[in-house]
Amino acid sequence: MEEITEGVNNINIVDAHKKNRIQVSNTKKPLFFYVNLAKRYMQQHNEVELSALGMAIATVVTIAEILKNNGLAVEKKITTSTVDMKDESRGRPIQKAKIEIMLGKTENFDELMAAAAEEREAADAEEQS
């Protein structure tokens, strides 16, 4: 696990200037944490970049598909690569798969988000009465 943490830390240093990037881990947060964070980033920056290494790649693809299927996002770019990392247990470098998916807002993103917010407010008001 250390080698993944080290790799993610290295990526953070290189890409710290990207304010609309989410680096997804499949162990730290639940799936919908990332879905909701991606929505917030798209509201602020009009696009979001989802990034993951190794086993977290499936999680990133799932997040992108949820956003696309709900009509909130369109795929702009997908990049795959490998990243060299140190394997602490064996002391030699290993390669990890990496994916980056750039998503942009759909034309009706703002309307869909406003409708969802109204539904939440109505549900909250109903609960309190």
Backbone as CSV, one residue per row, in Angstrom:
resi,resn,N_x,N_y,N_z,CA_x,CA_y,CA_z,C_x,C_y,C_z
1,MET,0.824,-1.199,0.000,0.000,0.000,0.000,0.872,1.269,0.000
2,GLU,2.059,1.179,0.607,2.919,2.360,0.683,3.282,2.873,-0.700
3,GLU,3.533,1.915,-1.637,3.968,2.365,-2.964,2.866,3.150,-3.670
4,ILE,1.607,2.800,-3.424,0.503,3.543,-4.033,0.437,4.938,-3.425
5,THR,0.536,5.011,-2.109,0.506,6.306,-1.429,1.641,7.189,-1.920
6,GLU,2.829,6.597,-2.040,3.980,7.361,-2.507,3.740,7.876,-3.921
7,GLY,3.189,7.021,-4.773,2.913,7.423,-6.153,1.895,8.542,-6.224
8,VAL,0.845,8.447,-5.416,-0.187,9.483,-5.399,0.412,10.788,-4.885
9,ASN,1.247,10.711,-3.869,1.904,11.913,-3.351,2.772,12.563,-4.419
10,ASN,3.496,11.746,-5.187,4.333,12.282,-6.262,3.473,12.979,-7.312
11,ILE,2.337,12.398,-7.636,1.443,13.005,-8.620,0.941,14.343,-8.095
12,ASN,0.596,14.403,-6.810,0.105,15.649,-6.219,1.121,16.772,-6.385
13,ILE,2.385,16.476,-6.216,3.439,17.485,-6.330,3.502,18.010,-7.763
14,VAL,3.465,17.093,-8.724,3.580,17.470,-10.128,2.357,18.254,-10.592
15,ASP,1.161,17.828,-10.186,-0.070,18.394,-10.724,-0.819,19.268,-9.724
16,ALA,-0.114,19.839,-8.772,-0.772,20.629,-7.735,-1.499,21.837,-8.322
17,HIS,-1.083,22.306,-9.505,-1.706,23.482,-10.108,-3.073,23.178,-10.713
18,LYS,-3.441,21.906,-10.860,-4.739,21.551,-11.440,-5.801,21.549,-10.348
19,LYS,-6.638,22.579,-10.349,-7.652,22.711,-9.304,-8.880,21.869,-9.583
20,ASN,-9.025,21.384,-10.813,-10.222,20.618,-11.156,-9.913,19.133,-11.333
21,ARG,-8.855,18.641,-10.685,-8.489,17.223,-10.774,-8.895,16.514,-9.489
22,ILE,-9.490,15.326,-9.667,-9.820,14.475,-8.533,-9.024,13.189,-8.691
23,GLN,-8.212,12.881,-7.693,-7.448,11.638,-7.723,-8.209,10.617,-6.890
24,VAL,-8.692,9.603,-7.586,-9.604,8.641,-6.973,-8.842,7.468,-6.383
25,SER,-9.222,7.107,-5.169,-8.718,5.915,-4.510,-9.908,5.009,-4.280
26,ASN,-9.748,3.712,-4.452,-10.906,2.843,-4.212,-10.940,2.355,-2.768
27,THR,-10.119,2.929,-1.910,-10.122,2.504,-0.511,-10.491,3.630,0.445
28,LYS,-10.313,4.888,0.057,-10.446,5.983,1.012,-11.867,6.512,1.181
29,LYS,-12.590,6.674,0.092,-13.911,7.311,0.161,-14.931,6.475,-0.613
30,PRO,-16.220,6.603,-0.246,-17.254,5.886,-1.007,-17.433,6.488,-2.404
31,LEU,-17.975,5.694,-3.290,-18.149,6.076,-4.688,-18.874,7.406,-4.845
32,PHE,-19.989,7.578,-4.135,-20.789,8.790,-4.354,-20.153,10.044,-3.756
33,PHE,-19.176,9.888,-2.889,-18.380,11.045,-2.467,-17.715,11.651,-3.703
34,TYR,-17.102,10.781,-4.529,-16.419,11.247,-5.737,-17.392,11.776,-6.784
35,VAL,-18.559,11.136,-6.923,-19.570,11.598,-7.881,-20.001,13.018,-7.507
36,ASN,-20.306,13.241,-6.240,-20.753,14.564,-5.790,-19.640,15.605,-5.878
37,LEU,-18.415,15.191,-5.577,-17.276,16.105,-5.701,-17.070,16.504,-7.165
38,ALA,-17.209,15.551,-8.062,-17.063,15.843,-9.497,-18.133,16.835,-9.953
39,LYS,-19.355,16.691,-9.456,-20.426,17.641,-9.799,-20.048,19.049,-9.342
40,ARG,-19.535,19.129,-8.110,-19.140,20.432,-7.562,-18.012,21.057,-8.388
41,TYR,-17.023,20.243,-8.774,-15.916,20.747,-9.587,-16.408,21.228,-10.944
42,MET,-17.376,20.502,-11.525,-17.909,20.933,-12.830,-18.686,22.239,-12.691
43,GLN,-19.382,22.428,-11.569,-20.079,23.696,-11.340,-19.076,24.848,-11.291
44,GLN,-17.934,24.622,-10.643,-16.938,25.680,-10.456,-16.059,25.907,-11.678
45,HIS,-15.662,24.822,-12.354,-14.644,24.927,-13.411,-15.146,24.525,-14.803
46,ASN,-16.412,24.134,-14.919,-17.023,23.657,-16.172,-16.510,22.302,-16.643
47,GLU,-15.444,21.799,-16.052,-14.950,20.463,-16.378,-14.200,19.901,-15.181
48,VAL,-14.018,18.579,-15.208,-13.309,17.907,-14.123,-12.440,16.810,-14.724
49,GLU,-11.284,16.601,-14.136,-10.415,15.512,-14.567,-10.371,14.468,-13.458
50,LEU,-10.790,13.255,-13.794,-10.740,12.137,-12.858,-9.480,11.345,-13.156
51,SER,-8.719,11.029,-12.133,-7.447,10.349,-12.312,-7.342,9.195,-11.324
52,ALA,-6.765,8.063,-11.765,-6.605,6.925,-10.861,-5.457,6.044,-11.314
53,LEU,-4.938,5.295,-10.348,-3.874,4.323,-10.597,-4.378,2.923,-10.269
54,GLY,-3.874,1.943,-10.999,-4.093,0.535,-10.667,-5.537,0.144,-10.485
55,MET,-5.808,-0.446,-9.325,-7.134,-0.997,-9.044,-8.230,0.067,-8.954
56,ALA,-7.876,1.316,-8.781,-8.876,2.383,-8.681,-9.400,2.806,-10.054
57,ILE,-8.818,2.291,-11.122,-9.252,2.659,-12.477,-10.725,2.310,-12.684
58,ALA,-11.145,1.145,-12.224,-12.553,0.751,-12.382,-13.482,1.738,-11.686
59,THR,-13.050,2.269,-10.552,-13.863,3.242,-9.812,-14.021,4.526,-10.621
60,VAL,-12.940,4.993,-11.246,-12.997,6.212,-12.057,-13.949,6.031,-13.244
61,VAL,-13.867,4.874,-13.888,-14.747,4.603,-15.026,-16.207,4.601,-14.562
62,THR,-16.475,4.002,-13.410,-17.837,3.968,-12.866,-18.342,5.378,-12.575
63,ILE,-17.516,6.216,-11.977,-17.894,7.604,-11.672,-18.237,8.345,-12.967
64,ALA,-17.378,8.208,-13.970,-17.613,8.875,-15.262,-18.925,8.402,-15.886
65,GLU,-19.185,7.102,-15.823,-20.410,6.557,-16.412,-21.658,7.030,-15.676
66,ILE,-21.597,7.136,-14.355,-22.737,7.640,-13.583,-23.054,9.073,-14.013
67,LEU,-22.028,9.903,-14.114,-22.228,11.306,-14.500,-22.763,11.419,-15.928
68,LYS,-22.241,10.589,-16.829,-22.714,10.615,-18.225,-24.142,10.100,-18.335
69,ASN,-24.448,8.989,-17.657,-25.786,8.401,-17.740,-26.867,9.292,-17.123
70,ASN,-26.477,10.144,-16.180,-27.421,11.081,-15.570,-27.539,12.381,-16.367
71,GLY,-26.852,12.448,-17.502,-26.948,13.616,-18.374,-26.190,14.828,-17.883
72,LEU,-25.258,14.628,-16.950,-24.523,15.757,-16.373,-23.185,16.025,-17.066
73,ALA,-22.590,15.001,-17.669,-21.230,15.154,-18.197,-21.090,14.539,-19.582
74,VAL,-20.150,15.099,-20.331,-19.731,14.515,-21.608,-18.227,14.260,-21.533
75,GLU,-17.816,13.186,-22.164,-16.399,12.827,-22.198,-15.665,13.773,-23.136
76,LYS,-14.571,14.342,-22.673,-13.773,15.208,-23.527,-12.493,14.506,-23.977
77,LYS,-11.896,13.763,-23.033,-10.610,13.136,-23.344,-10.346,12.006,-22.357
78,ILE,-9.763,10.923,-22.857,-9.337,9.821,-21.991,-7.876,9.537,-22.310
79,THR,-7.054,9.506,-21.278,-5.626,9.221,-21.451,-5.250,8.039,-20.572
80,THR,-4.539,7.086,-21.151,-4.017,5.972,-20.357,-2.501,5.982,-20.463
81,SER,-1.861,5.522,-19.396,-0.394,5.464,-19.383,0.043,4.522,-18.271
82,THR,1.337,4.392,-18.112,1.877,3.657,-16.975,2.802,4.591,-16.203
83,VAL,2.884,4.349,-14.914,3.693,5.174,-14.024,4.674,4.257,-13.307
84,ASP,5.939,4.631,-13.272,6.941,3.863,-12.526,6.879,4.227,-11.057
85,MET,6.874,3.200,-10.210,6.868,3.411,-8.759,7.830,2.446,-8.103
86,LYS,8.271,2.824,-6.918,9.145,1.920,-6.164,8.302,0.920,-5.397
87,ASP,8.634,-0.341,-5.527,7.990,-1.392,-4.745,8.806,-1.554,-3.471
88,GLU,8.266,-1.089,-2.357,9.003,-1.092,-1.089,9.430,-2.497,-0.668
89,SER,8.566,-3.480,-0.904,8.874,-4.826,-0.420,9.991,-5.488,-1.226
90,ARG,10.046,-5.212,-2.529,11.069,-5.858,-3.364,12.223,-4.933,-3.729
91,GLY,12.032,-3.643,-3.486,13.109,-2.694,-3.734,13.382,-2.407,-5.197
92,ARG,12.498,-2.826,-6.071,12.707,-2.514,-7.492,11.482,-1.777,-8.031
93,PRO,11.659,-1.035,-9.117,10.517,-0.272,-9.636,9.456,-1.186,-10.253
94,ILE,8.203,-0.787,-10.083,7.101,-1.500,-10.725,6.313,-0.494,-11.552
95,GLN,5.537,-0.990,-12.511,4.716,-0.097,-13.319,3.254,-0.233,-12.915
96,LYS,2.602,0.910,-12.767,1.178,0.951,-12.431,0.435,1.558,-13.611
97,ALA,-0.718,0.982,-13.923,-1.579,1.564,-14.946,-2.183,2.854,-14.405
98,LYS,-2.392,3.823,-15.301,-2.963,5.108,-14.909,-4.003,5.512,-15.951
99,ILE,-5.095,6.091,-15.497,-6.099,6.627,-16.416,-6.465,8.039,-15.986
100,GLU,-6.717,8.885,-16.968,-7.214,10.234,-16.719,-8.403,10.444,-17.653
101,ILE,-9.528,10.803,-17.082,-10.735,11.054,-17.874,-11.155,12.506,-17.649
102,MET,-11.197,13.268,-18.733,-11.643,14.663,-18.664,-13.119,14.708,-19.047
103,LEU,-13.932,15.237,-18.140,-15.370,15.368,-18.379,-15.749,16.844,-18.394
104,GLY,-16.660,17.198,-19.293,-17.184,18.553,-19.345,-18.668,18.555,-19.022
105,LYS,-19.187,19.728,-18.691,-20.616,19.870,-18.403,-21.433,19.694,-19.671
106,THR,-22.613,19.094,-19.522,-23.551,19.052,-20.641,-24.265,20.397,-20.707
107,GLU,-24.978,20.642,-21.810,-25.690,21.919,-21.971,-26.728,22.127,-20.882
108,ASN,-27.373,21.036,-20.448,-28.429,21.186,-19.434,-27.944,20.810,-18.030
109,PHE,-26.637,20.815,-17.794,-26.054,20.504,-16.483,-26.671,21.378,-15.387
110,ASP,-26.671,22.693,-15.606,-27.144,23.623,-14.575,-28.626,23.411,-14.262
111,GLU,-29.424,23.130,-15.299,-30.860,22.878,-15.083,-31.057,21.603,-14.262
112,LEU,-30.311,20.544,-14.600,-30.430,19.274,-13.872,-30.008,19.436,-12.412
113,MET,-28.945,20.180,-12.177,-28.474,20.403,-10.810,-29.491,21.232,-10.015
114,ALA,-30.095,22.239,-10.660,-31.092,23.071,-9.985,-32.324,22.233,-9.638
115,ALA,-32.744,21.367,-10.564,-33.905,20.508,-10.316,-33.627,19.556,-9.155
116,ALA,-32.421,18.994,-9.100,-32.055,18.084,-8.004,-32.046,18.829,-6.674
117,ALA,-31.564,20.068,-6.677,-31.525,20.872,-5.452,-32.946,21.170,-4.977
118,GLU,-33.848,21.475,-5.920,-35.246,21.746,-5.560,-35.902,20.506,-4.952
119,GLU,-35.624,19.339,-5.551,-36.180,18.084,-5.025,-35.708,17.842,-3.590
120,ARG,-34.414,18.102,-3.338,-33.867,17.921,-1.996,-34.532,18.871,-1.004
121,GLU,-34.698,20.132,-1.423,-35.324,21.116,-0.540,-36.769,20.724,-0.225
122,ALA,-37.493,20.241,-1.220,-38.885,19.825,-1.021,-38.943,18.638,-0.046
123,ALA,-38.011,17.700,-0.213,-37.963,16.528,0.675,-37.624,16.946,2.097
124,ASP,-36.683,17.895,2.233,-36.308,18.383,3.562,-37.478,19.101,4.231
125,ALA,-38.204,19.917,3.452,-39.354,20.650,3.998,-40.449,19.692,4.446
126,GLU,-40.647,18.620,3.668,-41.648,17.619,3.999,-41.289,16.876,5.300
127,GLU,-39.992,16.592,5.461,-39.523,15.906,6.671,-39.780,16.741,7.914
128,GLN,-39.605,18.064,7.794,-39.717,18.932,8.950,-41.160,19.238,9.332
129,SER,-42.093,19.013,8.402,-43.494,19.325,8.725,-44.231,18.149,9.321
